[in-house]
């Protein structure tokens, strides 16, 4: 006969196995780490570089020294099972998994050296794995920096702004803006000849690709340009005969001459990111797929036609929609079989001394 004490012992053994073996090194869900300014520390998945354990849920809260410091996380190595449904690592802009998501890493193709910067004092990293395939996991480095005093590591300062050049693996214009956003920055805006000279002297060396994405984009009506960071568009340095406005073109900087040109938006170029040293930069998302507009000009007639057709159908449906009202049997009772059929007579129910029926009234 199985006693209660035996059942309790079995449950304790199963629970202990689940915590110590299945969860591996992640028995403590929220490990607290401190990012020391000027010091590089490392965060790895359980058992790295060997396979991480199955059925794992880990969490690491990384804290900067104070509210006027920010945390920077850099990807050094990354390999997990390919789909987010199975294994993933998520970086949150805050102190828990309830904060805004910066990025969810789900495959091994994420570029090494990608960096993510908090907008506050904390970053939170969460790892989830299923019970099937295991890989070696990840290795991140993390540190912190003080606002107003310095730019993040590997960023260059000019005035009150910080700049960083991303490699061509960052992707096309829209993907490059997204990559800048991971570091709480936008594709760069340029406002003076002195600023552009600094950028050319700093980044446009012989090893730099010819074209570098910057943040200028044309407005919806093609009448003017604006910066994606919404700053004043008060300086230009277009090449002769530029800008050439056409579908699928975005603004790039010629690294040889420091001049601007419209290039195919879908091409993978290096990208120049920019943010305020005080940490007040608002990250904006590009819209549309060609040059930052929501719709192409040639799509507008089709959109108008679609609106007219949908409106006509909706109006017709409303015209044929019927509202039933209780009436006496002496009245003529009409009711619609459905939205588009002709109305027909119908008696709902009869009883001693009379009956009730419904009539469908068009409106």
N, C-alpha and C positions, 0 to 999 in steps of 0.2 A: 504493500500500500504506500502510495506516494504521500509523504507528509508535507505540511506547509513549509517546514524548515528546508526540505530538499528543494522545493520550488523556488524559495527565496534565494538559496545558494546558486541555483542554475541561472536565475535572472541576474544576480550579481556578476557571475562569470561572463555571461553574454554582454552585459553592459560594459564591463571592464575591457573585454576584447574589442568592442566597438570603439571605445574611446582611445585605447592604447595602440591598437593595431590598425584598424580601418582609418582612423583619423590621423595616424602617423604623428608628425611633428606639429600638427595643428590642433592639438587638444585644447590649447588656449586660443579661442576664436579671435580675440582682439589683443594682439601683441602691441605694446606701445614702444615706439622708437623716437629718438630725438635727433633731429637734423642740426648738426653743429655748423655754424657759419665758418666757411673756410676749410672745412674738413670733409673729405669724401668717405662716406660709409656705404656698405653694400647690403642688399636685401636679396635673398635667394628663395626659391621654392623648396619645399621639404625634400631632402636627399640629393639636391642638386650637386653635381651634374648627373647623378644617377636618376632613375625614373622616380617621379613623384608618386605618392601612394594613391590608390583608388578611393572613390567616394569621400573626397576631401573638401572641407570648407574652411578656408583660412582667412584671417583678417589682420592687417597691420595698420595701425594709426601712426602716422609720422607727423611729429610736431616741430614747428620752428620755435626759436627761443622766445619770441614775443609777437604781439599782434602786428608790429611793423616789420616783420620778417616774412619771407615766402619760402616754400619748399620747392626744390627742383628734383625731378626724378628722371633718370636717363636709362634707356634700354641698352644693356650690354650684350645680352644673349636671350633668345626666346624661342621655345619650341614646345608646343602643346598639340593635342589632337585637334584636327583641322576645323571643326565646326563649333560655334558657340553653344549649340545644343548639348555638346558633350563636355568639353573643358574650356575654361575661359579665365582671363585675369582682367579685372575691371578697376580702373583708377577713378576715384571720386574726389571732387573738389570740396573737401570738408573733412569732418572728423568721424564719419560713419558711412555706412552703405545707404543712408537716407539722403545723402548730399547729392548734388548734381553730378552726373556722369561726365567725366572728361573724355574717356575712351574705353571701349571694351576690346581687349586683344583676344583674338580667337584662333589665329593660325600662325604658322611659322614664317609667313612671308612679311611680317611687319619689320620695317627697316631698323637695323641696329643704329644706335645713336639718336633715335627719336627721343625727344625730351618733353616732359609735361611739367607745367608750373602751376602752383596753386594761386588762387586769387585771395586767399586768406592765410591763416596761420597753419592750416592742416591739409594734409593729403591722406586719403585712405585707400589702401590697396586690398582687394578681395580676390581670392582664388577659389574656383569651384571645379571639381573633377567628378566624372562619373565612374562607374565600376568596370569599364572596358579597357580601352587603350591608354597606356601611360607613356609619356615622353620625359625628356630631361628637365623640362620646366623653364625657369627664367633666372636671370641675374640682372638686377637693377643696381644702379648707384644712386645715392641721394645726398643732398646737402641743403643748406639754406643761405639766404643772402638778405641783407638789410635794404629796405626801400629807401629811396632818396639819397643813399650813400653810394651804392654800387649797382651795376647791372648783374644779371645772373652769370654764372661761369660760361665762358665761351661766347659771350655777347660783347659788343663794342658800344661804347658810349659816345654820343655827340650831343652836347647841350643837355637837355632834360629827357633825352630819349635813348633807348637801347636798340641795337640792331643785331641781326644774325642772318647769315647766308645759309639756306638749306640746299642740299645737293639736288641734282636733277631727278633723283629717285623719289622726290616729293610728289612728282606727278604734274598734271596739267594745272591750269590757272585755278580752277575751283578746288582741286585737291590740295594745292599749295596753300590757299587761304585756310582750308581746314587744318592743315599741318601747323600753320602759324597759330591758329586758335588753340591748339593743344598747349602752347606756351603762353597763353593769355596775350596774344599779339595779333596783328593783322598784316597783310601784305603792305609793304612800305608806301607811305606817302612822302613826297618830296616837295619842299616849299621854297627853297632858295638855291641859288647857284653854289653857295658855300657848302650847303648840306650835300648836294650832289657830288661836289668835288671830294668831300670827305669819303663818301661811299665808294666812289671810283678808286680813290687812292687806297682805301682799306680793303676792298673786296675784289676789285676788277683786275686781278693779276693774271699772268699768262695761263695759269691752270684753271681759271674760272671759265665755265661755258660761255659761249658768245652771248646767248640770250638769258636774261634773268627776269622772272616775273615780278612786277610791282603792282600796286593797288589801284591804279587809275581804271575807271570803267565808265562807259557812256551811259547816259540817262535813257529812260524808256522811249522818249520821243526823238532820240538821236541828235538832239539840239546842242548838247553840251556834255562835258565829262565831269565826273566827281570822283572823290577818293572813297574807297570802301570803308575807311575809318571815319568817314563823314567830316573830315577836316576841310578847311577852305581850299578850294582849287585855285590857287593864286600864282602858280608857277608852272611853266611847261618847257620842255626841251625836245620837241618833236623833230625827227629827221625831215629833210626836205621832201615835200609831197605827202607827208604824213600829217594827221592820221587818216588812213584809208578805212572808212567805215564799211564793213560788210559783215554778213552773217558769220558767226564762228570765229571772230577775231577778238583778242584781248591784248592788254598793254604789256610790253616787255621792254627792258632796258638793254641797250647794246653795250656790252661790257668793254668793248674796244674804244668806243667813242663817248659813252655816257649819254647817248641820245635815245629817244623813245621811238617805238614802232609798234604797229598792230600786227600780232602774230597769231597763228591758229591756236585757239583756246585749248584744244585737246592734246597739244604737244607737251611732252615732259621736259621742263626746263628747271634750272635752279631757281630758287625763290628767295626774295629778300623780305624778312619779317621786321616789324618795328613795334615798339611799345613804350609807354611812358615809364620813366624810371620810378615814379611815385606809385605805381601799381594801380592807376585809375583807368587804364585802357579798357574800353568796352569792345568785346569781340563781336564782329558782325559776320553774318553768313551770306555768302553769295547766293543769288537767286537766278533762276533760268539756267541755261546751258551755254549761252553764247554771248560773251561780253557783259554779263551781269544784268541783262534785261529779263523781265518776266516772260514776255512773248516776243516772237519775231514779228516784224512788221507784216510779213506775208501771211502770218497766221490770223491776223485781225479780221479780215473778211469772213473766214471760216468760222471764227468765234461768234461774229455777229449773226451769221446764218443759223448757227446752232442755237443761239439764244432765241431767235425768232421761232424756229421749229419747236423747241421745247415749250416756249410760251404758248404757241398755238395749241399744242397737244394738251397742255394743262388747262387752257381755257375751255377746250371741247369737253374734257373730262368733267369739269365743274358744271358745264351746261347740262350734262346728262346725269349728273349726280342727283339722287332723289332723297328728299326728306319726308319721312312718313309721319302723318298726323292722324290721330284718332278721330274717326267720324262715325255717325250713325249709319245704319244700313239703308236708310232712305236716300242717302246721298250717293252720288256716283263716286265709287272708290277706285282710283287708279294707283297702281304701284309698279315700279320698275323691276323687271327681272334681274337686270344688271345695268352697269353704267351705260352701255351702248345699245341696249334693246329698246324696242318700243314699249311704252307703258301698257299695262294690262290690268284688268279688274281682279281684285283679290279680296276675299272675306277672311279676316283673321280668326275669329271665333264667334260662335253663336251660343246663346243661352236663353232660358225661359223669359219670354217677354221681349226679346230683342236680340241684337247681335252687335258686334263691333267689327269694324274693318279699318284698313289703313289705306290712305291714298298717298301716292308719291307726288310731291310737288317740285317741279323744276325751279331752279333759280339761277 
